[in-house]
Amino acid sequence: MSKDEKIGFHKGALDCLVKERAELARLLAIVDSLIKLHTQELKKEGVKFSSKPEELEEGFIDPSTIEE
């Protein structure tokens, strides 16, 4: 493989990986917003969480900590 072919290969790989990372970030944003929505609705229904408040804000909710 020539030097130009190697450079082209690696540039193409990086371009693909950057696009994949952007898509993953988009999906994580969607999931985080859904977690927040469901958490807010559970709070409205009076469900209590035994997790630390900062964990709830960050989206790290362990379902086993939900108290009915």
C-alpha positions as CSV (number, residue, x, y, z in Angstrom):
1,M,0.0,0.0,0.0
2,S,1.4,3.4,-1.0
3,K,1.8,6.3,1.4
4,D,-1.1,8.2,-0.3
5,E,-3.3,5.1,0.0
6,K,-2.5,4.8,3.7
7,I,-3.2,8.5,4.2
8,G,-6.5,8.2,2.4
9,F,-7.5,5.1,4.3
10,H,-6.8,6.7,7.7
11,K,-8.6,10.0,6.7
12,G,-11.6,8.0,5.6
13,A,-11.6,6.0,8.8
14,L,-11.4,9.1,10.9
15,D,-14.2,10.8,9.0
16,C,-16.4,7.7,9.5
17,L,-15.6,7.5,13.3
18,V,-16.3,11.2,13.8
19,K,-19.7,10.8,12.2
20,E,-20.4,7.7,14.3
21,R,-19.4,9.6,17.5
22,A,-21.8,12.5,16.6
23,E,-24.6,10.0,16.1
24,L,-23.9,8.3,19.4
25,A,-24.0,11.7,21.1
26,R,-27.3,12.5,19.5
27,L,-28.8,9.2,20.7
28,L,-27.4,9.8,24.2
29,A,-29.1,13.2,24.3
30,I,-32.4,11.6,23.3
31,V,-32.1,8.9,26.0
32,D,-31.1,11.5,28.6
33,S,-34.1,13.6,27.8
34,L,-36.4,10.6,28.1
35,I,-34.9,9.6,31.5
36,K,-35.5,13.2,32.7
37,L,-39.1,13.1,31.4
38,H,-39.9,9.8,33.1
39,T,-38.2,10.9,36.4
40,Q,-40.2,14.1,36.5
41,E,-43.5,12.2,35.9
42,L,-42.7,9.8,38.6
43,K,-41.9,12.6,41.0
44,K,-45.3,14.2,40.1
45,E,-46.9,10.9,41.1
46,G,-45.2,11.0,44.5
47,V,-42.6,8.4,43.8
48,K,-39.5,8.9,45.9
49,F,-35.9,8.1,44.9
50,S,-33.3,7.0,47.3
51,S,-30.5,8.0,44.9
52,K,-28.5,11.2,45.6
53,P,-30.0,14.3,44.0
54,E,-26.9,15.0,41.9
55,E,-27.2,11.5,40.4
56,L,-30.8,12.1,39.4
57,E,-29.8,15.3,37.7
58,E,-27.0,13.5,35.8
59,G,-29.4,10.8,34.7
60,F,-27.8,8.0,36.7
61,I,-30.9,6.4,38.1
62,D,-30.8,2.9,39.4
63,P,-34.3,1.6,39.1
64,S,-33.9,-0.5,42.3
65,T,-33.7,2.7,44.3
66,I,-37.2,3.8,43.4
67,E,-39.6,3.5,46.4
68,E,-43.3,3.3,45.7
